[in-house]
Amino acid sequence: MLSFPSRLNLAQTPTPLQCLSRVSGELGVNIWMKRDDLTGCTLSGNKVRKLEFTLAEALAQGCDSIVTCGGLQSNHCRATALLGAQLGLKVVLVLRGETYEAADGNLLLDYLAGAEIKQYPVKGFARSLPSLLDQAAEELRQEGRKPFVIPTGASDGIGIWGYIAACKELGADFSRERIVPSHIVMATGSGGTQAGLTLGAYLQGWSSQVIGMAVCDDEAYFHDKVRADMTDWQQRYQSLLGEKIRAADECNILVNDRYIGPGYAKADQEVFDTISWLARTEGVVLDPVYTGKAFYGLIEEVKAGRMSDAKDIVFVHTGGVFGNFPQRSEFSF
Ligand SMILES: Cc1ncc(COP(=O)(O)O)c(C=O)c1O
């Protein structure tokens, strides 16, 4: 039995595991979808599972404010802003990119949730991020607050517990549906969801291949990032994990970087067409930044015969619906 660190109850779980019958019929393989876009309404998506552990840690340390970061349309920042409001924590968001237009999509929700928003130019953001986070935390300390800094996407040794725990839930889904999926596929953006699912699948003893579909950086980058999150997990939780600590050294990290397209938050027309097609075929809405790219990639891989041994494939829908709105002009109807 795996022991878990402390956790808040924030996500609406268990989420459904749904068979996409019409898509499966077209592709000749069963495509199942774990509906983590339904972990809440405005709180939807994968980040809520991670933040159950991350925010529990922040509260355990006696923190009263949160600093985190991401793109202008970050789903993680939106979930953190709303959860901060729910828990009575001040939230400061350090955002990559500037906009002088009316706030849209996730950014609109960040403002509604009362987060303090700091926007910086894209150029040089990655390099200056550590000092921007330090500066935001220091400003909170000057106000007499105790800040907790969450890294991009809550992807670190703490956040990955979210998807290690989700594998327990998936285990119950698989037993109920009597399936042993050959593949578990998800979008990978900061690596934490993939790290959690990879470790969780290994700890559950599944033979399934866990594949992260890269949406921004290449295979080598994500290999290192997922490994780094696992190593952080090992270092933080040595006493809790006991023998299970070896899991991180033993499991395989699988990344597919064929479907990044033009870059982070930029998608080819095929991705927008896939989003429209899935919405009208199954009533499920993906997004152009993460899940649309990853699902498009999955379908292409199946069509190309690169998943020929597959019978049941599980796609984890990690949310992101609000990312469609700022890109509305890319859809053709
Ligand atoms: C909707 C959505 N799907 C997938 C991901 C990727 O998850 P991770 O950052 O854990 O790799 C993110 C965030 O980056 C996201 O917002």
The ligand as an SDF file (V2000), in Angstrom:
LIG
                    3D

 16 16  0  0  0  0  0  0  0  0999 V2000
   -5.3130   21.6120  -20.3180 C   0  0  0  0  0  0  0  0  0  0  0  0
   -3.9430   21.1260  -20.0310 C   0  0  0  0  0  0  0  0  0  0  0  0
   -3.6010   19.9030  -20.4680 N   0  0  0  0  0  0  0  0  0  0  0  0
   -2.3650   19.4130  -20.2650 C   0  0  0  0  0  0  0  0  0  0  0  0
   -1.4080   20.1530  -19.6220 C   0  0  0  0  0  0  0  0  0  0  0  0
   -0.0710   19.5530  -19.4550 C   0  0  0  0  0  0  0  0  0  0  0  0
    0.1230   19.1010  -18.1480 O   0  0  0  0  0  0  0  0  0  0  0  0
    1.5560   19.1960  -17.4950 P   0  0  0  0  0  0  0  0  0  0  0  0
    1.8640   20.6560  -17.3530 O   0  0  0  0  0  0  0  0  0  0  0  0
    1.4190   18.4940  -16.2140 O   0  0  0  0  0  0  0  0  0  0  0  0
    2.5050   18.5350  -18.4430 O   0  0  0  0  0  0  0  0  0  0  0  0
   -1.7140   21.4380  -19.1480 C   0  0  0  0  0  0  0  0  0  0  0  0
   -0.7390   22.3160  -18.4810 C   0  0  0  0  0  0  0  0  0  0  0  0
    0.3960   22.4770  -18.8150 O   0  0  0  0  0  0  0  0  0  0  0  0
   -3.0140   21.9280  -19.3580 C   0  0  0  0  0  0  0  0  0  0  0  0
   -3.3650   23.1470  -18.9350 O   0  0  0  0  0  0  0  0  0  0  0  0
  1  2  1  0
  2  3  1  0
  2 15  2  0
  3  4  2  0
  4  5  1  0
  5  6  1  0
  5 12  2  0
  6  7  1  0
  7  8  1  0
  8  9  2  0
  8 10  1  0
  8 11  1  0
 12 13  1  0
 12 15  1  0
 13 14  2  0
 15 16  1  0
M  END
$$$$
